[in-house]
Amino acid sequence: MSRGKVAVEHSLKDVSKMLRDNGYDVVNLGNWQQTVDCVVITGLDENIMGIEDKSITGAPVISARGLTTMEVFHEVNERLTPYNHSQTPRVRD
């Protein structure tokens, strides 16, 4: 069972992998034309895109700029899970 659908910018492969390994349905932000629960961007072009601190179709946007993969996972988890925010993510090689 999916914990939520997350659109992730293509270059954030480690983030995509960690989210998938922990039950999230991950789609590529570039090909995304469906309803998602959350969006993760690199943050490098957020001002150009005009989405800094905004949401896309009601989905929160998380900038990965300056964050580790683990920190991005926790940001997504906090926004999409109403409880158990201290969950330790599953990390696979």
C-alpha angles and dihedrals in degrees: 000000000000118000090209143312116270127187109213128189110252097244092058094081095148091053091049091050095049092048092049092047088055099050104270122133104233125199129182111258091220093058097034116129100146138083112280133183096220141006125215119198132178090240092226093112103022095120092049091050090049093227102110109139091355135107130238113226089339095309118126116245117221120197112213092197109132094359129115120233088256092052091050090050090053091048091053092043093051092052097044103035116065092202143017097049091166093069113140108227122234109249119200129182 
